[in-house]
Amino acid sequence: MPKKRSGGGLTTTQQAAKFLGVAALSGAVLAGIALPAAGALGLAAKGTVEGFDEIPSNLKTPPLSQRTTILDSEGGAIATVYSRDRTVVPLKDISPYMQDAIIAIEDSRFYEHGAVDLKGILRAMNRNVQEGGAAQGASTLTQQYVKNVFVEEAGDDPDKVAEATQQTLGRKVRELKYAIQVEEELGKKKILENYLNITFFGQQAYGVEAASQRYFSKQAKDLELGEAAMLAGLVQSPTRYDPVNDSEEATKRRDTVLQRMAAVGSISQGEADKAIAAPLELKISRPKNGCITAVSGAGFFCDYVRKTILTDPAFGKTEEERSKLWNLGGLTIRTTLSPRAQQAANEAATSKVDKDDKVAASVVQVEPGSGKILSMGQSRPYGLDQNKHETVLNLAVSNKMGGSTYGFQVGSTFKPITAAAALEKGISPAQSFDTPWKTSLPLNTYKTCDGAPAGGGDWSVQNELESEKGSFDMTGALGKSINTYFALLEQKAGLCETITMAKKVGYQRGNGKPLTENPSITLGTTESTPLAMASAYAAFANRGTFCTPIAIESIKDANDKKLQVPASDCSRAMSEKTADTINQMLKGVVEDGTGTQAGLTDRDNAGKTGTTENRVDAWFVGYTPNLSTAVWVGADIGKKVPMYNINIGGRYYDKVCGGCLPGPIWKTAMTGALNASETPSFNAVSVPRAKEKEKEKEKGDDRDEDTGGGNDNGRPGADPIGGITLPPGIIGGNDGRGRGGNGP
């Protein structure tokens, strides 16, 4: 009996028989001769040939997974993302040295043989028999390419990868036939180009362009002889010959490739000797992948773009189709992000709130009339390292798009929506109510959209201060954010009408559930998101037309083909007159109301402050005719943090208010984003007021914050307990979760 080689494995006789069998099979394939019946070759088992004619005649080359580049609105790169770092380039953009090196070391007779190299098989068989092992392989470059195609198709699925690389005769037969088909359809040059683009070179680099950038920080077309030889040497074993981890082994392998190039006549021996004498001289470029590498704190916006593609049916009917599009990559995504606005938003978010504070800040900006999201900034940096206070939670958006579970209660920033509903119903801005400090209103006087009472019993509502009583009109009540006034105004305008107006301006809950038809919504107890609030207020700036927010302007695939992208859907939410009136009334908030610390002095601007129960959320939402910005401050992780006696951004606050923290952040973001030369004005309208004596009374109120959500107080010494109290189980803005607001 023949001896086995040391360490086990096939004997030399068995090795010879194996290669002879492959040679015979290869000859049959090349000659175009039909194979004998599977049984005659002993190939009946599943996973082998099972009928040569059943193998598809056309090799379907999958598109190669490549980098996706995300650009801002001006064409600047925000980030590069990929599942595989690859940039496909044509053969003309690959150094001739690289082409010669890969052929010399992998398949020196590439241009002389067909898909299968019979001489190579016989030579390898003879060498292996002589050395008692598998010292030399016989796969052609075309066969290697076909195998790489199978591996590429398998993606990251371990089972599919194992199937694509299994050492069976059946797989070899498939590769042989596919190799023949590829040779016939593509030709040598295209095969070489595809091979150099699909091959893995280690260090996360797929394809020669990515490899050239990774190891030498240059394009593949600029590779010099020694550099090309080193890359060609990596293909056999990217780990063993990795120059980053083992430069000595990589140098030896490079020199082997150079000697082989000289042996086959690609270069002279003198050129080889000179290159061998030179050091490797790597110039490593570390991979920069994902939204974590985004510029100007745009990681959250970058991730929002990713979520948009993964969730919007415009990019595929199924989740699988959309995921395949994203993972395949090769996209060039032009977004709506304004580099100027993003820098301003990022600076604003971090200017007053530190990344290691107990609370966080979120800033988002939307362009009225287009729905374009211009910026997303947060006080905590984008990333996964909690020790560095990084987060991937996007506080500006809904849970579906990467945001918090529910969003945040919006406090008094909801009140302009109630005012708009009232104006649309024909209620005059001069409508005044003689409001006490606190009042009880029958819930059955508020009707849902199906005509049913909103509940039984009474709804107890109160203002922050006992001094806040008397007669207020709509302008005064918005400026001072009087809870009892807006409870009465919603009663007069209609709960259903208020809910309907909220939907028209895009007010959405953070968890994606329908708005609850509770009267307390007028005081901002229903959670929403900064993006929804910025978009809603943009409808006021746009004279009553709401536009759905968008982040993507255009997409091109790897073949420079434009893909369809969803456009903003603009619809009229209210009359121009209503919007103009709201604009004039909210101008008063920043001029002499609760938002005076936020007001801009060089242009028309309007806005509204808001905080919620126990000051766990603080807001300022405001706008000019050409920019709408929402700012939220609060706890982003764990339990809600009552913002009393608290240090934020190195400053002590006895109580945080919408005007004293979110307001200045808003002002910084707006000032930085706006062009000083562009100062459009609101359409001026006359806003009717109540009696003069009532206005005089309002002027005597020196209160500096709103009472949205019940506890929006900012003046030292103010009672922090105010707000709404509801009978248990009747109405709740927090859906029974006990998360702030005015619910039970």
Disulfide bonds with the S-S distance in Angstrom:
Cys291-Cys302 2.06
Cys449-Cys496 2.13
Cys547-Cys570 2.09
Cys657-Cys660 2.29
